[in-house]
Amino acid sequence: GAETRSRTAGEPSMEDILASIRRIISDDQALPIAPRDAQSGETPVPQPAAEPAPAPAAVIELAAARANPQPRFQPSPAPREPAPVPVPAAAPVPLVSRTTGDSVAASFGALNATLAAPSPEKIEAMSRDMLRPLLKSWLDDHLPALVERLVRAEIERVSRGR
């Protein structure tokens, strides 16, 4: 159970801690008893030990410390590596010319200005402009065959009807 787990982890069991607390309390309460005074026949009141009895929380901490002494190990600080010496880097070579970069920046600026405050009319105009080339390409590829098929079907229908 829990007692076995705490012992395997190197911690004292609850019974060990309670036994240590009992030993500490009994050690603190054991005061030397003075012999009876021969003349008066009375037993003098025992004087408390020089140190006052510890508070219950302090007793528990002391018992736990005695039952499970922990080494006071403080790791040494990690050795510092010397700071890297900065190596002067060569100026990076741009991938595009200044003219190309300016052109691309202007295009993105125009796009940003267009999208900054989109109104339904602007969105419709942009959609129409984007779809027009796609529609033209599709019609160029498919319209002749579609029209030819429909014309044949209509010619057959008309010729059967006469």
C-alpha positions as CSV (number, residue, x, y, z in Angstrom):
1,G,0.0,0.0,0.0
2,A,1.0,3.6,0.6
3,E,3.4,2.6,3.4
4,T,5.3,0.4,1.0
5,R,5.4,3.1,-1.7
6,S,6.7,5.7,0.8
7,R,9.5,3.3,2.0
8,T,10.5,2.4,-1.5
9,A,10.8,6.1,-2.3
10,G,13.2,6.6,0.6
11,E,10.7,8.4,2.8
12,P,9.8,7.4,6.3
13,S,6.5,5.7,7.0
14,M,3.8,7.4,9.1
15,E,4.7,5.1,12.0
16,D,8.4,6.1,11.8
17,I,7.5,9.8,12.0
18,L,5.1,9.3,14.9
19,A,7.7,7.2,16.8
20,S,10.3,10.0,16.2
21,I,7.8,12.6,17.5
22,R,7.1,10.5,20.6
23,R,10.9,10.1,21.3
24,I,11.4,13.9,21.0
25,I,8.5,14.7,23.3
26,S,9.7,12.2,25.9
27,D,13.3,13.5,25.7
28,D,12.0,17.1,26.2
29,Q,9.8,16.1,29.1
30,A,12.4,14.1,31.0
31,L,13.6,16.6,33.6
32,P,16.0,15.7,36.4
33,I,14.1,15.3,39.7
34,A,15.7,17.0,42.6
35,P,16.2,15.1,45.8
36,R,13.9,16.0,48.8
37,D,15.1,18.8,50.9
38,A,16.3,17.2,54.2
39,Q,15.2,20.0,56.4
40,S,11.7,20.8,55.0
41,G,10.9,17.3,53.7
42,E,9.4,18.9,50.5
43,T,10.3,18.1,47.0
44,P,11.4,21.2,45.2
45,V,9.6,22.1,42.0
46,P,11.5,20.8,39.0
47,Q,13.0,23.5,36.9
48,P,12.3,23.4,33.2
49,A,15.1,22.7,30.8
50,A,17.2,25.7,29.7
51,E,15.4,25.6,26.3
52,P,11.6,25.8,26.0
53,A,9.8,22.9,24.6
54,P,9.3,23.3,20.8
55,A,5.9,24.0,19.3
56,P,4.0,21.1,17.8
57,A,4.8,22.1,14.2
58,A,8.5,22.4,15.1
59,V,8.3,19.0,16.7
60,I,6.9,17.4,13.5
61,E,9.5,19.1,11.3
62,L,12.3,18.0,13.6
63,A,11.0,14.5,13.7
64,A,10.7,14.3,10.0
65,A,14.2,15.7,9.6
66,R,15.6,13.1,12.0
67,A,13.7,10.3,10.4
68,N,14.7,11.3,6.9
69,P,17.9,13.3,6.8
70,Q,18.4,15.1,3.6
71,P,21.9,16.0,2.4
72,R,22.3,19.6,1.8
73,F,23.6,19.5,-1.7
74,Q,23.8,22.6,-3.7
75,P,24.8,22.1,-7.3
76,S,27.7,24.2,-8.5
77,P,26.8,26.7,-11.2
78,A,27.1,25.5,-14.7
79,P,30.4,26.6,-16.3
80,R,29.9,29.6,-18.6
81,E,30.8,29.2,-22.2
82,P,32.6,32.2,-23.7
83,A,30.4,34.5,-25.7
84,P,30.7,33.9,-29.4
85,V,32.7,36.4,-31.2
86,P,30.6,38.2,-33.9
87,V,31.9,37.5,-37.4
88,P,31.3,40.3,-39.8
89,A,28.8,39.0,-42.3
90,A,28.9,39.9,-45.9
91,A,26.1,42.1,-47.2
92,P,23.3,39.8,-48.3
93,V,22.8,39.7,-52.1
94,P,19.2,40.5,-53.0
95,L,17.3,37.8,-54.9
96,V,15.4,40.3,-57.1
97,S,16.4,43.6,-58.6
98,R,15.2,46.9,-57.1
99,T,12.8,47.5,-60.0
100,T,11.2,44.1,-59.6
101,G,10.9,44.6,-55.8
102,D,9.3,48.0,-56.3
103,S,6.8,46.5,-58.8
104,V,5.8,43.7,-56.5
105,A,5.4,46.1,-53.6
106,A,3.2,48.4,-55.7
107,S,1.0,45.4,-56.7
108,F,0.6,44.3,-53.1
109,G,-0.1,47.9,-52.1
110,A,-2.9,48.1,-54.7
111,L,-4.4,44.8,-53.5
112,N,-4.2,46.1,-49.9
113,A,-6.0,49.3,-50.9
114,T,-8.7,47.3,-52.7
115,L,-9.3,45.0,-49.8
116,A,-9.0,47.6,-47.1
117,A,-12.7,48.6,-47.4
118,P,-14.5,46.0,-49.5
119,S,-18.0,46.9,-50.6
120,P,-20.3,44.5,-52.2
121,E,-19.8,46.3,-55.6
122,K,-16.0,46.0,-55.3
123,I,-16.2,42.3,-54.5
124,E,-18.6,41.7,-57.4
125,A,-16.3,43.6,-59.8
126,M,-13.3,41.7,-58.5
127,S,-15.1,38.3,-58.9
128,R,-16.2,39.2,-62.4
129,D,-12.6,40.2,-63.4
130,M,-11.2,37.0,-61.9
131,L,-13.8,34.7,-63.4
132,R,-13.8,36.3,-66.9
133,P,-10.6,34.6,-68.1
134,L,-11.7,31.3,-66.6
135,L,-15.1,31.4,-68.3
136,K,-13.5,32.4,-71.6
137,S,-11.1,29.5,-71.5
138,W,-13.9,27.0,-70.6
139,L,-16.1,28.3,-73.4
140,D,-13.3,28.1,-75.9
141,D,-12.7,24.5,-75.0
142,H,-16.3,23.3,-74.7
143,L,-18.7,25.6,-76.6
144,P,-18.0,24.3,-80.2
145,A,-18.7,20.7,-79.2
146,L,-21.8,21.7,-77.1
147,V,-23.3,23.8,-79.9
148,E,-22.6,21.1,-82.5
149,R,-24.4,18.4,-80.4
150,L,-27.4,20.7,-79.7
151,V,-27.7,21.7,-83.4
152,R,-27.6,18.0,-84.5
153,A,-30.3,17.2,-81.9
154,E,-32.5,20.0,-83.2
155,I,-32.0,19.0,-86.9
156,E,-33.1,15.4,-86.1
157,R,-36.1,16.7,-84.2
158,V,-37.1,19.0,-87.1
159,S,-36.6,16.3,-89.7
160,R,-38.7,13.8,-87.9
161,G,-41.5,16.2,-87.5
162,R,-42.0,16.7,-91.3
